[in-house]
Amino acid sequence: MAILLLADHDNAHLSDQTAKTLTAATKIGGDVHVLVAGSGAKAAGEQAAKLSGVSKVLVAEDASLANNLAEPLAALIVSLAGSYDTIIGAATSVGKNVLPRVAALLDVAQVSEIIEVVSSDTFKRPIYAGNAIQTVQSTDAKKVITVRTASFAAADASGNAAIESISAAANPGLSSFVGDALSSSDRPELTSAKIIISGGRALGSAEKFREVILPVADKLGAAVGASRAAVDAGYAPNDWQVGQTGKVVAPQLYIACGISGAIQHLAGMKDSKVIVAINKDEEAPIFQIADYGLVADLFEALPELEKAL
Ligand code: FAD
């Protein structure tokens, strides 16, 4: 058994999504080789080599691989696929873009967003917005898998794997990189934050959202999330949305403020270790999954909390 793990990185830094995907890969069992494909990606390759459980790191550097374009990256993975039984990656925007293409090119089914490894060919994954867990067995000779990393702890960094440089595959030339518009923030990134404070429709405006949620986030060193209702109303930017059609998070602490607890929101945060809900309606469904519930007006409770912090 050999497993090829597609690393998530920005050339300089390996994302912790890779260390979490590695935990899933080691549960499948077999030699794990990490593929770091990029341009000037030596540093990310060295970080991958330190993860314990990795037996080899393959670093492919080429201008065509600089921006995680699905087409050249999938061509590279397919060119390596003959040596592997399993190809695995995090269910991030890169993994979700590249691995279905790999599965299609290999003519196998993809197993998406696994949350548990039952055996080398059997996995658990959420369906119906997390309301049911499906156990799937893949009979394909090669498995192509994406991992919901919130369900796996990160592998530690006590390894020392060999690093091998490999060539890129021929670029199919189906896409080219034009540019990206990245949001810059001093706050922790939502999917890797240890603490998240989220606001809902109750905030009422973008100004109130900033005025009430952000000072508490600053005091806690927390990332900021939002319900879809808050995002749709323009109170919070799109990339803050938590839920079925937003980000899936599992921080140590999730504080939901003025969020009712619709299943589509819960699908994105219910695996958080400790959930705190502040809502003025004691019947709000969010209280059913909250570890600590405060029935209060958030416009009074949050400034008080900030003061206390
Ligand atoms: P509401 O449901 O309106 O709740 C507001 C809450 O604030 C209420 O419980 C109220 O009691 C409380 N409140 C009001 N004033 C105060 C106050 N002063 N102090 C304290 N509490 C107060 N939603 C997501 O969040 N993420 C998703 O990814 C997502 N994906 C979806 C996908 C699909 C296909 C569909 C159909 C829906 C999706 N939704 C998603 C929307 C979801 O169904 C809900 O509509 C949404 O989550 C509601 O947001 P909310 O809780 O902020 O608003």
Residues whose N, C-alpha, C, O or C-beta is under 5 A from the ligand:
A	BS01	FAD	G200 R201 A202 A226 S227 R228 A229 A230 V242 G243 Q244 T245 G246 G258 I259 S260 G261 A262 Q264 H265 I278 N279 K280 D281 A284 A296 D297 L298 F299
